[in-house]
Amino acid sequence: MNSTPTEPLDYLVVGAGPAGLQLGQLLQAAGHGYRILEGGQAPGTFFRTFPRHRKLISINKVYNGTDDPELNLRMDWNSLLSPDPDLLFTRYSKRYFPHADDLVRYLADFAEAFKLDIAYDTRAERIRRDADGFTVTDQHGQEHHARRLVMATGVSRPNTPDIPGIETADDYSVVSVDPEDFTDQRVLIIGKGNSALETADSLVETAAVIHVAGPHSIRMAWNTHYVGHLRAVNNNFLDTYQLKSQNALLDGNVLSIEKDAGDGGYRIRFSFSRADEVVKELRYDRVVVCTGFRFDASVFGPQCRPELVINDRFAALSPAYESVSVPGLYFAGTLMQQRDFKKSTGGFIHGFRYAVRALSRILDERHHDRPWPHQQLDASPPALADAVADRVNRSSALWQQFGVIGDLIVVPPGEPARYHEEVPVAYAHESRLTDSGDYFAVTLEYGPDHDKVDPFDITVRRTAQNSVDDAFDAAYLHPVIRHFRGGELLGTHHMAENLENEWDDPEVHRAPLAEFFTRELDRRPSPAGR
């Protein structure tokens, strides 16, 4: 750690998890003055505890049949973006679902490799707004100043439901992970997400009865394509329920939790949602609360406390990942998922690493007069079609942040086209990038109602595999190109889906795309004076 400067830094970043490290590396490479404040003794403090059973659900596929580093990032969900081609998480583990300790080691090495400016043992306790930016006071009373503040703390506060008596239950963050501690016990787990089912799976061999309860139906990631929904690696418990092995899912609400002073057990009042709101009293030996986490906004002073949304779990963000109510306050990492909550991958490393890179470019554009990087292209339809096809066949950013981050092609009349990579689509519509008039947004997306049917039921599953006419109805991930002018949508083209994700067939993919560009470019206003 360097000595604290007297002049405000350009940026203070709170949190040295994956997002804080990613942003720190980018800010450092750009030459900005920054410092990362970290409450722990090393990077990645969250992953030293979570997930509790230490198996990550972020995949780590080492062998993909290609040596293309961009393509390999599609199957590597843990690496940060780096100018060092060897600094990859795949060199730390070959396990498909790796151990969390391997991620901790990787993050420490990433911070060391770039000599990032990180102040450890520096926990942000109070944040206030100043005339020239923000001041963060740590637990030692030391003040840190910057013109702009980026919160990269993740969701660090338990998202505890408002249930009378819940304070007497065990919380996921501290409950024993030794299955023997639950031998022959009746266990209620509150929550239906991955932490709840991860906990239930660990107790199948020892607990007498396990009930997993919550008001909403379980949603499977293989159905919704949202990786935060229940993953197959955590769903063994469902098999024990469906095959009547003394375990069950309870659909409804826990109304109250009362701990019995005599035997130490619990009496639970539960309202079943599928039985005309019938209320029953159920008895258990243990109750475990696995209801996720939320953003901790308690450190903010009243003059700079950000507006919260989604049941106060996240700060409300603009398309630039800035607080809608506190100018200069930005968010990085899993907190970015407010923009694509339960739709894309903004809450996970393989998604937010690209959003963080986009944020660094937004900051450069807004505060340092540095334009978004771009390449010039011939604005002819075949050239544009070739550029798009080449990108969608390789890009990991568009693949991971489907529907949220896209490439942007700006086509000013009478000038070469500008190809900007990895622009948040919502930001593109309000940025200076699109001031020239017509532009095209290139994304990868799933089809309409892709999450409404059983993906394994061949009697109902629809496909547009290699079908130009039905490409718009493709259920699987496929490229979508949209033509805008001044934010108004003028035309849309869907490229036919492909089992191998290779959208390069001359007749099925490239020719229809070139025809789309021809048709849409003909709709542009003529250059002035012609």
SULZIBEL-V234650 format. One record per pair of residues at least 24 apart in sequence whose ideal C-beta (glycine too) atoms are under 7 Angstrom apart, sorted by sequence separation. I is the first residue (numbers start at 1). J is the second residue. D is the distance in whole Angstrom. If there is no record, write none. Layout:
BEGIN
i=I j=J d=D
i=I j=J d=D
END
This chain:
BEGIN
i=9 j=33 d=4
i=10 j=34 d=6
i=179 j=203 d=6
i=182 j=206 d=5
i=184 j=208 d=5
i=190 j=214 d=7
i=192 j=216 d=7
i=255 j=279 d=7
i=314 j=338 d=4
i=332 j=356 d=5
i=410 j=434 d=6
i=412 j=436 d=4
i=413 j=437 d=7
i=471 j=495 d=6
i=479 j=503 d=6
i=9 j=34 d=6
i=12 j=37 d=6
i=78 j=103 d=6
i=177 j=202 d=7
i=182 j=207 d=5
i=188 j=213 d=6
i=212 j=237 d=7
i=304 j=329 d=7
i=384 j=409 d=6
i=397 j=422 d=5
i=408 j=433 d=6
i=412 j=437 d=6
i=448 j=473 d=7
i=450 j=475 d=5
i=471 j=496 d=4
i=9 j=35 d=6
i=17 j=43 d=7
i=87 j=113 d=6
i=179 j=205 d=6
i=180 j=206 d=6
i=192 j=218 d=5
i=410 j=436 d=5
i=447 j=473 d=6
i=16 j=43 d=4
i=17 j=44 d=6
i=172 j=199 d=7
i=179 j=206 d=4
i=210 j=237 d=7
i=332 j=359 d=6
i=411 j=438 d=5
i=447 j=474 d=5
i=62 j=90 d=5
i=310 j=338 d=7
i=411 j=439 d=7
i=447 j=475 d=4
i=468 j=496 d=6
i=17 j=46 d=6
i=60 j=89 d=6
i=84 j=113 d=6
i=309 j=338 d=7
i=330 j=359 d=7
i=410 j=439 d=5
i=446 j=475 d=7
i=467 j=496 d=6
i=491 j=520 d=5
i=60 j=90 d=6
i=80 j=110 d=6
i=257 j=287 d=6
i=409 j=439 d=6
i=446 j=476 d=7
i=466 j=496 d=5
i=490 j=520 d=7
i=218 j=249 d=7
i=310 j=341 d=6
i=408 j=439 d=6
i=409 j=440 d=4
i=446 j=477 d=6
i=62 j=94 d=5
i=204 j=236 d=7
i=379 j=411 d=5
i=387 j=419 d=6
i=445 j=477 d=7
i=464 j=496 d=6
i=465 j=497 d=6
i=466 j=498 d=7
i=481 j=513 d=7
i=60 j=93 d=6
i=197 j=230 d=6
i=201 j=234 d=6
i=204 j=237 d=6
i=384 j=417 d=6
i=408 j=441 d=6
i=409 j=442 d=7
i=444 j=477 d=5
i=445 j=478 d=7
i=464 j=497 d=5
i=465 j=498 d=7
i=490 j=523 d=7
i=217 j=251 d=7
i=321 j=355 d=7
i=444 j=478 d=7
i=465 j=499 d=6
i=60 j=95 d=6
i=61 j=96 d=6
i=201 j=236 d=5
i=406 j=441 d=5
i=407 j=442 d=4
i=444 j=479 d=6
i=445 j=480 d=5
i=481 j=516 d=7
i=60 j=96 d=6
i=194 j=230 d=6
i=198 j=234 d=5
i=201 j=237 d=5
i=204 j=240 d=6
i=406 j=442 d=5
i=59 j=96 d=6
i=193 j=230 d=7
i=194 j=231 d=6
i=197 j=234 d=4
i=200 j=237 d=4
i=209 j=246 d=5
i=210 j=247 d=5
i=211 j=248 d=5
i=212 j=249 d=5
i=213 j=250 d=4
i=215 j=252 d=6
i=379 j=416 d=6
i=406 j=443 d=4
i=442 j=479 d=7
i=443 j=480 d=5
i=483 j=520 d=4
i=59 j=97 d=7
i=60 j=98 d=5
i=197 j=235 d=6
i=208 j=246 d=7
i=209 j=247 d=7
i=212 j=250 d=7
i=215 j=253 d=5
i=321 j=359 d=5
i=378 j=416 d=7
i=379 j=417 d=4
i=211 j=250 d=5
i=213 j=252 d=7
i=377 j=416 d=6
i=442 j=481 d=5
i=57 j=97 d=6
i=194 j=234 d=5
i=197 j=237 d=6
i=295 j=335 d=6
i=376 j=416 d=4
i=377 j=417 d=4
i=403 j=443 d=6
i=468 j=508 d=6
i=56 j=97 d=6
i=213 j=254 d=6
i=402 j=443 d=7
i=440 j=481 d=6
i=441 j=482 d=5
i=55 j=97 d=5
i=56 j=98 d=5
i=320 j=362 d=5
i=376 j=418 d=6
i=377 j=419 d=5
i=402 j=444 d=5
i=403 j=445 d=5
i=440 j=482 d=7
i=466 j=508 d=5
i=354 j=397 d=4
i=402 j=445 d=6
i=440 j=483 d=5
i=441 j=484 d=7
i=55 j=99 d=7
i=56 j=100 d=6
i=374 j=418 d=4
i=375 j=419 d=5
i=402 j=446 d=7
i=468 j=512 d=5
i=54 j=99 d=6
i=374 j=419 d=6
i=398 j=443 d=6
i=399 j=444 d=6
i=438 j=483 d=7
i=439 j=484 d=6
i=54 j=100 d=5
i=354 j=400 d=6
i=355 j=401 d=7
i=374 j=420 d=5
i=398 j=444 d=5
i=54 j=101 d=7
i=56 j=103 d=6
i=354 j=401 d=5
i=358 j=405 d=6
i=438 j=485 d=5
i=372 j=420 d=5
i=437 j=485 d=6
i=51 j=100 d=6
i=351 j=400 d=5
i=350 j=400 d=5
i=351 j=401 d=5
i=355 j=405 d=7
i=392 j=442 d=7
i=354 j=405 d=6
i=372 j=423 d=7
i=391 j=442 d=7
i=392 j=444 d=7
i=47 j=100 d=5
i=388 j=442 d=5
i=345 j=400 d=5
i=47 j=103 d=5
i=48 j=104 d=6
i=345 j=401 d=6
i=25 j=82 d=7
i=47 j=104 d=5
i=213 j=270 d=7
i=344 j=401 d=6
i=22 j=80 d=5
i=215 j=273 d=6
i=344 j=402 d=6
i=346 j=404 d=7
i=429 j=487 d=5
i=21 j=80 d=6
i=22 j=81 d=6
i=44 j=103 d=7
i=344 j=403 d=6
i=44 j=104 d=5
i=343 j=403 d=7
i=344 j=404 d=5
i=372 j=433 d=6
i=18 j=80 d=6
i=44 j=107 d=4
i=43 j=107 d=4
i=190 j=254 d=6
i=340 j=404 d=5
i=358 j=422 d=6
i=43 j=108 d=5
i=339 j=404 d=7
i=357 j=422 d=7
i=358 j=423 d=7
i=362 j=427 d=7
i=42 j=108 d=6
i=358 j=424 d=5
i=43 j=111 d=5
i=354 j=422 d=6
i=402 j=477 d=6
i=42 j=120 d=7
i=41 j=120 d=6
i=36 j=116 d=6
i=38 j=118 d=6
i=40 j=120 d=7
i=41 j=121 d=6
i=188 j=268 d=6
i=36 j=117 d=6
i=38 j=119 d=7
i=35 j=117 d=5
i=36 j=118 d=4
i=37 j=119 d=5
i=38 j=120 d=5
i=34 j=117 d=6
i=36 j=119 d=7
i=39 j=122 d=7
i=35 j=119 d=6
i=38 j=122 d=6
i=39 j=123 d=3
i=37 j=122 d=5
i=21 j=107 d=6
i=28 j=114 d=6
i=438 j=524 d=5
i=37 j=124 d=6
i=392 j=479 d=4
i=28 j=116 d=7
i=169 j=257 d=6
i=18 j=107 d=6
i=21 j=110 d=5
i=25 j=114 d=5
i=168 j=257 d=6
i=199 j=288 d=6
i=21 j=111 d=6
i=25 j=116 d=7
i=163 j=254 d=5
i=165 j=256 d=6
i=166 j=257 d=6
i=168 j=259 d=4
i=199 j=290 d=6
i=24 j=116 d=4
i=164 j=256 d=5
i=165 j=257 d=4
i=163 j=256 d=7
i=164 j=257 d=7
i=165 j=258 d=5
i=388 j=481 d=6
i=163 j=257 d=6
i=165 j=259 d=7
i=196 j=290 d=4
i=16 j=111 d=7
i=21 j=116 d=6
i=195 j=290 d=4
i=188 j=284 d=4
i=186 j=283 d=7
i=187 j=284 d=6
i=190 j=287 d=7
i=193 j=290 d=7
i=195 j=292 d=7
i=186 j=284 d=5
i=187 j=285 d=7
i=191 j=289 d=7
i=37 j=136 d=6
i=186 j=285 d=5
i=187 j=286 d=5
i=188 j=287 d=5
i=189 j=288 d=5
i=190 j=289 d=5
i=191 j=290 d=4
i=193 j=292 d=6
i=185 j=285 d=4
i=190 j=290 d=6
i=191 j=291 d=4
i=37 j=138 d=7
i=185 j=286 d=6
i=187 j=288 d=7
i=189 j=290 d=6
i=190 j=291 d=6
i=16 j=118 d=5
i=182 j=286 d=6
i=319 j=424 d=6
i=37 j=144 d=6
i=319 j=426 d=4
i=320 j=427 d=6
i=46 j=154 d=6
i=319 j=427 d=4
i=35 j=144 d=7
i=393 j=502 d=6
i=14 j=124 d=5
i=393 j=503 d=6
i=411 j=521 d=7
i=319 j=430 d=6
i=392 j=503 d=5
i=393 j=504 d=6
i=413 j=524 d=6
i=413 j=525 d=6
i=175 j=288 d=5
i=413 j=526 d=7
i=414 j=527 d=4
i=228 j=342 d=7
i=389 j=503 d=6
i=413 j=527 d=4
i=2 j=117 d=6
i=389 j=504 d=5
i=170 j=286 d=7
i=172 j=288 d=7
i=226 j=342 d=5
i=1 j=118 d=7
i=170 j=287 d=7
i=172 j=289 d=6
i=226 j=343 d=7
i=1 j=119 d=5
i=169 j=287 d=4
i=170 j=288 d=5
i=171 j=289 d=5
i=172 j=290 d=4
i=227 j=345 d=6
i=169 j=288 d=7
i=170 j=289 d=7
i=228 j=347 d=6
i=52 j=172 d=6
i=169 j=289 d=5
i=389 j=509 d=6
i=227 j=348 d=6
i=389 j=510 d=6
i=12 j=134 d=7
i=14 j=136 d=7
i=166 j=289 d=6
i=8 j=132 d=6
i=12 j=136 d=6
i=49 j=173 d=7
i=53 j=177 d=6
i=389 j=513 d=7
i=8 j=133 d=5
i=52 j=177 d=5
i=385 j=510 d=5
i=388 j=513 d=6
i=23 j=150 d=6
i=385 j=513 d=4
i=23 j=152 d=6
i=160 j=289 d=7
i=385 j=514 d=4
i=161 j=291 d=6
i=160 j=291 d=7
i=12 j=144 d=6
i=20 j=152 d=4
i=159 j=291 d=5
i=382 j=514 d=5
i=385 j=517 d=6
i=19 j=152 d=4
i=159 j=292 d=4
i=381 j=514 d=5
i=384 j=517 d=5
i=12 j=146 d=4
i=159 j=293 d=5
i=11 j=146 d=5
i=17 j=152 d=6
i=158 j=293 d=6
i=159 j=294 d=4
i=9 j=145 d=7
i=10 j=146 d=7
i=97 j=233 d=6
i=157 j=293 d=6
i=381 j=517 d=4
i=8 j=145 d=4
i=9 j=146 d=4
i=10 j=147 d=6
i=11 j=148 d=5
i=12 j=149 d=5
i=13 j=150 d=5
i=14 j=151 d=5
i=15 j=152 d=4
i=17 j=154 d=6
i=57 j=194 d=6
i=156 j=293 d=6
i=157 j=294 d=5
i=381 j=518 d=4
i=4 j=142 d=7
i=8 j=146 d=5
i=10 j=148 d=7
i=14 j=152 d=6
i=15 j=153 d=4
i=155 j=293 d=4
i=8 j=147 d=5
i=11 j=150 d=6
i=13 j=152 d=6
i=14 j=153 d=6
i=15 j=154 d=7
i=155 j=294 d=5
i=157 j=296 d=4
i=4 j=144 d=7
i=155 j=295 d=6
i=156 j=296 d=5
i=381 j=521 d=6
i=153 j=296 d=7
i=51 j=195 d=7
i=53 j=198 d=6
i=51 j=198 d=6
i=53 j=202 d=6
i=159 j=313 d=6
i=127 j=299 d=5
i=126 j=299 d=6
i=127 j=300 d=5
i=128 j=301 d=4
i=57 j=231 d=5
i=125 j=299 d=6
i=127 j=301 d=6
i=129 j=303 d=5
i=124 j=299 d=5
i=126 j=301 d=7
i=128 j=303 d=7
i=129 j=304 d=4
i=57 j=233 d=6
i=128 j=304 d=6
i=127 j=304 d=6
i=149 j=328 d=7
i=154 j=333 d=6
i=155 j=334 d=6
i=148 j=328 d=5
i=149 j=329 d=5
i=150 j=330 d=5
i=151 j=331 d=5
i=152 j=332 d=4
i=154 j=334 d=5
i=150 j=331 d=7
i=152 j=333 d=5
i=154 j=335 d=7
i=148 j=330 d=7
i=150 j=332 d=5
i=151 j=335 d=6
i=134 j=328 d=7
i=133 j=328 d=7
i=225 j=446 d=6
i=225 j=450 d=6
i=225 j=451 d=7
i=224 j=451 d=4
i=223 j=451 d=6
i=223 j=455 d=6
i=222 j=455 d=6
i=77 j=348 d=7
i=78 j=349 d=6
i=77 j=349 d=6
i=81 j=353 d=5
i=77 j=350 d=4
i=80 j=353 d=6
i=81 j=357 d=6
i=58 j=348 d=6
i=58 j=349 d=6
i=58 j=350 d=6
i=23 j=332 d=5
i=20 j=332 d=7
i=19 j=332 d=4
i=19 j=333 d=3
i=18 j=333 d=7
i=17 j=333 d=6
i=74 j=396 d=5
i=71 j=394 d=6
i=73 j=396 d=4
i=70 j=394 d=5
i=70 j=395 d=7
i=74 j=399 d=5
i=68 j=394 d=7
i=70 j=396 d=5
i=74 j=400 d=7
i=30 j=360 d=7
i=18 j=349 d=5
i=22 j=353 d=6
i=26 j=357 d=6
i=19 j=352 d=6
i=23 j=356 d=5
i=27 j=360 d=7
i=22 j=356 d=5
i=26 j=360 d=4
i=30 j=364 d=6
i=23 j=359 d=7
i=19 j=356 d=6
i=23 j=360 d=6
END
